[in-house]
Amino acid sequence: MRIALLTYSTKPRGGVVHTLALAEAMARAGHDVHVWSLGRGGDGAFFRPVDPRVTVRLVPFPDRPGEDVGERIVRSIAVLGAAFTDERYDVVHAQDCISANAVPDCVRTVHHLDTFTTPELAACHERAVVLPRALVCVSAAVAAEVATGWGRVATVIPNGVEAGRFAAAAGPDGAAGRGRWRSRLGRYVLAVGGIEPRKGTRDLVEAMAVVQRHRRDLELVVAGGETLFDYRAYRADVDARAAELGVHPVVLGPVDHEQLPTLVAAAEVFAFPSTKEGFGLAAMEALAAGVPLVTRDLPVLREVFGGVAAFASTPAGLGEALLAAAGERDPVRTAAGRAAARAHDWDSAAAAHLDLYGRLA
């Protein structure tokens, strides 16, 4: 099959990670796979090398000073759609609302559902659930939300995870990398995804105030955070609250693809206080590295991580759970977490997608 996978960015966001890994697995299975994305701000490549069997099609998308979020969304849809007009594929699969609006007669993965106040983004989100010919969700919980809210039946295909890459970072081959992170950061609680409302960063700061009353040696480290959206007001609020509480997060920003596994493996605990998720790929990577996981108590996270994570509903509860997880590691839960990560591989995810494509054809 000749397959197009579309994503909105070249940066290391969950949906982009998903797109590249899925494309590479389909190419390994012998298919002609093209990945389309906007090359924002002059980007000429994705955040990591892509298997040469996958054709990468980046559409130039220069920055416009003063452009607000709504204007950027509308322009993103128009530019990607115009570039794609004359292409012919057996399957077109969009991974986000921008690409699903650009090429609406597509298969679309709904990674998670959100509520937006920007009118253009809210409309983009709505159309990207209503218009595609078929929907995929990465968890049954999100598929249930789609069925309840829109009356549409989605095919559930969980994410894969590069379990071996993160497991290796926790072993002898990753010792030097882990040592460099610990020398720089000390002992730390890690969150990946940046500082934004959906990631629950403010609650995590509150939780770390609880942790540091008992464990002053544990720092909060936040990695990642490339996004289209303007979260400056939220970040200012988080900074102000952290200062009030005496919590001083170390904000790394985007971390190099090759260095991320050892950053994860060197953590004492992985914190995942997201308010909305579709699967939790970064959390599954932490389990692959043998790192204890504490998540917000959401139905989707119970579905994916039940039995291998600690759950909490409030900042105080998150703090207590982080403290407990930072103590002596439970070898049974660690082994179960590693097994859960190994059970989600990209070749199986690709096979499930290819089966769906065949049924649609």
Residue pairs with C-beta under 8 A, 6 or more apart in sequence:
1 31
1 32
1 90
1 91
1 354
1 357
2 31
2 32
2 34
2 88
2 89
2 90
2 91
3 23
3 26
3 31
3 32
3 33
3 34
3 89
3 90
3 91
3 93
3 357
4 33
4 34
4 35
4 36
4 84
4 87
4 89
4 91
4 92
4 93
5 19
5 22
5 23
5 33
5 34
5 35
5 36
5 93
5 95
6 19
6 35
6 36
6 37
6 80
6 84
6 92
6 93
6 94
6 95
6 96
6 99
6 100
6 102
6 103
6 106
7 15
7 16
7 19
7 35
7 36
7 37
7 95
7 96
7 99
8 15
8 16
8 37
8 38
8 76
8 80
8 95
8 96
8 98
8 99
8 228
9 16
9 37
9 38
9 40
9 226
9 228
10 16
10 37
10 38
10 39
10 40
10 43
10 45
10 46
10 47
10 58
11 40
11 47
11 226
11 254
12 47
12 48
12 224
12 226
12 254
12 257
13 226
13 227
14 111
14 193
14 279
14 281
14 282
15 95
15 96
15 109
15 111
16 37
16 46
16 47
16 95
17 281
18 95
18 109
18 111
18 138
18 159
18 281
19 35
19 37
19 95
20 35
20 46
20 48
20 50
20 54
21 160
21 162
21 346
21 349
22 160
22 346
22 349
22 350
22 353
23 33
23 35
23 50
23 51
23 54
24 33
24 50
24 51
24 53
24 54
24 346
25 160
25 346
25 347
25 349
25 350
26 33
26 350
26 353
26 354
27 33
27 51
27 53
27 54
28 51
28 53
28 347
28 350
29 347
29 350
29 351
29 354
31 354
32 55
33 53
33 54
33 55
34 54
34 55
34 56
34 57
34 89
35 46
35 50
35 54
35 55
35 56
35 57
36 57
36 58
36 59
36 80
36 83
36 84
36 99
37 46
37 56
37 57
37 58
37 59
38 58
38 59
38 61
38 76
38 79
38 80
38 98
39 58
39 59
39 60
39 61
40 61
40 63
41 61
41 62
41 63
42 60
42 62
42 63
43 58
44 58
45 56
45 58
46 56
47 254
47 257
48 257
50 56
57 83
59 79
59 80
59 83
61 75
61 76
61 79
64 71
64 72
64 75
67 75
68 230
69 118
69 120
69 121
69 228
69 229
69 230
70 118
70 119
70 120
70 121
71 120
72 228
73 98
73 118
73 120
73 121
73 124
73 228
74 120
76 98
76 102
76 228
77 98
77 101
77 102
77 124
78 102
80 98
80 99
80 102
80 103
81 101
81 102
81 103
84 102
84 103
90 357
90 361
91 107
91 357
91 360
91 361
92 103
92 105
92 106
92 107
93 106
93 107
93 108
93 109
93 136
93 353
94 100
94 102
94 103
94 106
94 107
94 108
94 109
94 128
94 132
95 108
95 109
95 111
96 109
96 111
96 128
97 121
97 124
97 125
97 127
97 128
98 124
98 128
99 106
100 106
100 108
100 127
100 128
100 131
100 132
101 124
101 127
101 128
101 131
104 127
104 131
104 132
105 131
105 132
105 133
106 132
106 133
107 132
107 133
107 134
107 135
107 136
107 356
107 357
107 360
108 128
108 129
108 132
108 134
108 135
108 136
109 135
109 136
109 137
109 138
110 128
110 129
110 135
110 136
110 137
110 142
110 146
110 154
110 278
111 137
111 138
111 142
111 278
111 279
112 142
112 276
112 277
112 278
112 300
113 125
113 129
113 142
113 145
113 146
113 149
113 276
114 125
114 198
114 276
116 122
116 125
129 135
129 146
129 149
129 150
129 152
130 150
130 152
133 360
134 155
134 356
134 360
135 146
135 152
135 153
135 154
135 155
136 154
136 155
136 156
136 157
136 353
136 356
137 143
137 146
137 154
137 155
137 156
137 157
137 278
138 156
138 157
138 158
138 159
138 278
138 279
139 156
139 158
139 278
139 279
139 300
139 303
139 304
140 156
140 303
141 298
141 299
141 300
141 303
142 154
142 278
142 300
143 153
143 154
143 155
143 156
146 152
146 154
147 153
147 154
155 356
157 349
157 352
157 353
157 356
158 279
158 304
158 344
158 349
159 279
159 281
159 284
159 344
159 349
160 344
160 345
160 346
160 347
160 348
160 349
160 350
161 281
161 284
161 285
161 288
161 341
161 344
161 345
161 346
162 285
162 288
162 346
163 284
163 285
163 288
163 338
163 341
163 342
163 344
163 345
164 288
165 261
165 288
166 261
166 264
166 265
166 285
166 286
166 288
166 289
166 341
167 288
167 289
167 290
167 338
167 341
168 174
168 261
169 177
169 178
169 261
169 262
169 264
169 265
169 289
170 178
170 265
170 289
170 290
170 291
174 261
174 262
174 265
177 259
177 261
177 262
177 265
177 266
178 262
178 265
178 266
179 266
180 262
181 262
181 263
181 266
182 266
185 219
185 221
185 250
185 266
186 217
186 219
187 217
187 218
187 219
187 268
188 218
188 219
188 220
188 221
188 250
188 266
188 267
188 268
189 208
189 211
189 218
189 219
189 220
189 221
189 267
189 268
189 269
189 270
189 271
189 322
189 326
190 221
190 222
190 223
190 263
190 264
190 267
190 269
190 270
190 271
190 286
190 291
191 199
191 201
191 204
191 220
191 221
191 222
191 223
191 270
191 271
191 272
191 273
192 222
192 223
192 224
192 260
192 264
192 270
192 282
193 199
193 222
193 223
193 224
193 225
193 274
193 282
194 201
194 222
194 223
194 224
194 225
194 226
194 227
194 253
195 201
195 222
195 225
195 231
195 234
195 235
195 238
195 251
196 225
196 227
196 229
196 231
196 234
196 235
197 231
197 234
197 275
198 274
198 275
198 276
199 273
199 274
199 275
200 273
200 274
200 275
200 296
201 222
201 234
201 238
201 273
202 234
202 237
202 238
202 241
203 273
203 296
203 314
203 315
203 318
204 220
204 271
204 273
204 315
204 318
205 220
205 238
205 241
205 242
205 245
205 247
205 249
206 241
206 245
206 315
206 316
206 318
206 319
207 271
207 273
207 312
207 315
207 316
207 318
207 319
207 322
208 218
208 220
208 245
208 247
208 249
208 319
208 322
209 245
209 246
209 247
209 319
210 315
210 316
210 318
210 319
210 320
210 322
210 323
211 218
211 319
211 322
211 323
211 326
212 218
212 246
212 247
214 323
215 323
215 326
218 268
218 326
219 248
219 249
219 250
220 247
220 248
220 249
220 250
220 271
221 249
221 250
221 252
221 263
221 267
222 249
222 250
222 251
222 252
223 252
223 253
223 254
223 255
223 260
223 263
224 252
224 253
224 254
224 255
224 282
225 251
225 253
225 254
226 254
242 248
242 249
252 263
255 263
261 285
261 289
264 270
264 285
264 286
264 289
264 291
265 289
265 290
265 291
267 286
267 291
268 291
268 292
268 325
268 326
269 291
269 292
269 293
269 294
269 322
269 325
269 326
270 282
270 283
270 286
270 291
270 292
270 293
270 294
271 294
271 318
271 322
272 280
272 282
272 283
272 286
272 293
272 294
272 295
272 296
272 301
272 309
273 294
273 295
273 296
273 318
274 280
274 295
274 296
274 298
274 301
275 296
275 298
276 298
277 298
277 300
277 301
278 300
279 300
279 304
280 295
280 300
280 301
280 304
280 305
283 293
283 295
283 301
283 305
283 309
284 304
284 305
284 340
284 341
284 344
285 341
286 293
287 293
287 305
287 308
287 309
287 337
287 338
287 340
287 341
288 337
288 338
288 341
288 342
290 329
290 334
290 337
290 338
292 310
292 325
292 326
292 329
292 330
292 333
292 334
292 337
293 305
293 308
293 309
293 310
293 325
293 337
294 309
294 310
294 311
294 312
294 318
294 321
294 322
294 325
295 301
295 305
295 309
295 310
295 311
295 312
296 311
296 312
296 313
296 318
297 311
297 312
297 313
301 309
301 311
302 311
305 311
305 340
307 336
308 333
308 336
308 337
308 340
309 337
310 321
310 324
310 325
311 321
312 318
312 320
312 321
